[in-house]
């Protein structure tokens, strides 16, 4: 084996190793950068904090405030054990709720019969502050999935 052929083999080995490392490292770093800009799979899509009409403690008024949760994927998500919380610590825990792909469910504050599109916290009074509050959605492991703020927090 000549020195020239040995140099070519070493160069080929180094180039091949560099290609393998590059192929593995580039997707990992690209993925890490995208993670912070990805839209959540389940998100707080809308909030109606200020009940339409006069606010009183009637069930109609209390149910006039709500939060919508949307599944942005094509696959169903089980929300069992997930929570929706306000800044004051009022918490709603989802029962065995299966949110279909590309579906939205509205969580009303007051009393009512749960359906696949409407859930009820069964509270007797308003939860969401009209002027300023933050809705926080957490999964069953306590990880924050999404937040929506209004008022001074915007």
C-alpha positions as CSV (number, residue, x, y, z in Angstrom):
1,X,0.0,0.0,0.0
2,X,1.4,3.3,-1.0
3,X,1.4,6.6,1.0
4,X,-1.0,8.1,-1.5
5,X,-3.5,5.3,-1.2
6,X,-3.3,5.4,2.6
7,X,-3.9,9.1,2.5
8,X,-7.0,8.6,0.3
9,X,-8.4,6.0,2.6
10,X,-7.9,8.2,5.7
11,X,-9.5,11.1,3.9
12,X,-12.4,9.0,2.8
13,X,-12.9,7.7,6.3
14,X,-12.8,11.2,7.8
15,X,-15.3,12.5,5.2
16,X,-17.6,9.5,5.8
17,X,-17.5,10.0,9.6
18,X,-18.2,13.7,9.1
19,X,-21.2,13.0,6.9
20,X,-22.6,10.6,9.5
21,X,-22.1,13.1,12.4
22,X,-23.6,15.9,10.2
23,X,-26.6,13.8,9.3
24,X,-27.3,13.0,13.0
25,X,-26.5,16.4,14.4
26,X,-28.4,18.7,12.0
27,X,-31.9,17.2,12.5
28,X,-31.4,17.2,16.2
29,X,-30.5,20.9,16.4
30,X,-33.2,21.8,13.9
31,X,-35.8,20.0,16.0
32,X,-34.6,21.7,19.2
33,X,-35.0,25.1,17.6
34,X,-38.5,24.3,16.3
35,X,-39.7,23.1,19.7
36,X,-40.0,26.6,21.0
37,X,-42.1,27.8,18.1
38,X,-44.5,24.9,17.7
39,X,-48.1,25.5,18.2
40,X,-49.5,23.4,21.0
41,X,-51.4,20.3,20.1
42,X,-54.2,21.4,22.4
43,X,-54.6,25.1,23.0
44,X,-56.8,27.6,24.7
45,X,-58.4,29.0,21.6
46,X,-60.9,31.6,23.0
47,X,-62.0,33.0,26.3
48,X,-65.3,34.8,27.2
49,X,-64.5,36.3,30.6
50,X,-67.1,39.0,30.6
51,X,-70.6,37.4,30.6
52,X,-72.9,39.1,28.1
53,X,-75.6,41.2,29.7
54,X,-75.7,42.0,33.4
55,X,-73.5,39.9,35.7
56,X,-75.4,38.3,38.5
57,X,-75.2,34.9,40.1
58,X,-77.8,33.3,37.9
59,X,-76.7,30.1,36.1
60,X,-77.4,31.8,32.8
61,X,-74.9,34.7,33.7
62,X,-72.3,32.3,35.2
63,X,-72.5,30.1,32.1
64,X,-72.0,33.2,29.9
65,X,-68.3,33.1,30.8
66,X,-66.4,30.2,29.3
67,X,-63.0,29.0,27.9
68,X,-62.7,27.1,24.6
69,X,-60.0,24.3,24.3
70,X,-59.1,23.2,20.7
71,X,-57.3,20.1,19.6
72,X,-55.2,21.3,16.6
73,X,-54.2,17.8,15.5
74,X,-56.0,15.1,13.5
75,X,-55.8,12.7,16.4
76,X,-58.1,12.5,19.5
77,X,-56.6,13.5,22.9
78,X,-57.8,12.2,26.2
79,X,-58.0,15.2,28.6
80,X,-58.6,13.0,31.7
81,X,-56.8,14.6,34.7
82,X,-56.0,17.8,32.8
83,X,-56.7,21.1,34.6
84,X,-57.9,24.6,33.7
85,X,-57.0,27.2,36.3
86,X,-57.3,31.0,36.8
87,X,-54.9,33.3,38.7
88,X,-56.8,32.9,41.9
89,X,-56.3,29.2,42.0
90,X,-59.8,28.2,40.9
91,X,-59.3,24.8,39.2
92,X,-61.4,22.7,36.9
93,X,-60.3,19.1,36.5
94,X,-61.3,17.3,33.3
95,X,-63.0,13.9,33.8
96,X,-62.7,11.3,31.1
97,X,-63.1,13.7,28.2
98,X,-62.0,12.6,24.7
99,X,-61.4,15.6,22.4
100,X,-61.6,14.5,18.8
101,X,-59.1,15.7,16.2
102,X,-59.6,19.3,15.1
103,X,-62.5,19.6,17.7
104,X,-63.2,22.3,20.2
105,X,-64.9,22.0,23.6
106,X,-66.3,25.0,25.6
107,X,-65.9,24.9,29.4
108,X,-68.7,26.9,31.0
109,X,-68.4,28.1,34.6
110,X,-71.9,27.3,35.8
111,X,-74.1,24.2,35.9
112,X,-75.3,22.1,32.9
113,X,-75.2,18.7,31.3
114,X,-71.8,17.8,29.8
115,X,-71.7,17.0,26.1
116,X,-68.9,16.5,23.6
117,X,-68.9,20.3,22.8
118,X,-69.8,21.8,26.2
119,X,-68.5,21.0,29.7
120,X,-69.6,22.6,32.9
121,X,-67.6,23.4,36.0
122,X,-70.8,23.4,38.2
123,X,-69.9,26.6,40.0
124,X,-72.4,29.0,41.5
125,X,-70.4,32.2,40.8
126,X,-68.1,33.7,38.2
127,X,-64.5,32.6,38.0
128,X,-62.8,34.7,35.3
129,X,-61.9,38.3,36.0
130,X,-63.3,40.6,33.4
131,X,-60.5,43.1,33.5
132,X,-57.4,40.9,33.9
133,X,-56.7,37.2,34.3
134,X,-54.8,34.2,33.0
135,X,-56.3,30.9,32.0
136,X,-53.8,28.1,32.3
137,X,-54.2,24.6,30.8
138,X,-52.1,21.8,32.3
139,X,-51.9,18.2,31.3
140,X,-52.3,15.2,33.7
141,X,-48.6,15.5,34.6
142,X,-48.9,19.1,35.7
143,X,-47.0,20.4,32.6
144,X,-48.3,23.8,31.3
145,X,-49.7,23.2,27.8
146,X,-51.1,26.7,27.1
147,X,-52.0,30.0,28.7
148,X,-54.2,32.8,27.6
149,X,-54.0,36.2,29.4
150,X,-56.0,39.4,29.0
151,X,-56.0,42.8,30.6
152,X,-52.8,44.0,32.2
153,X,-51.1,40.7,31.3
154,X,-51.3,41.1,27.5
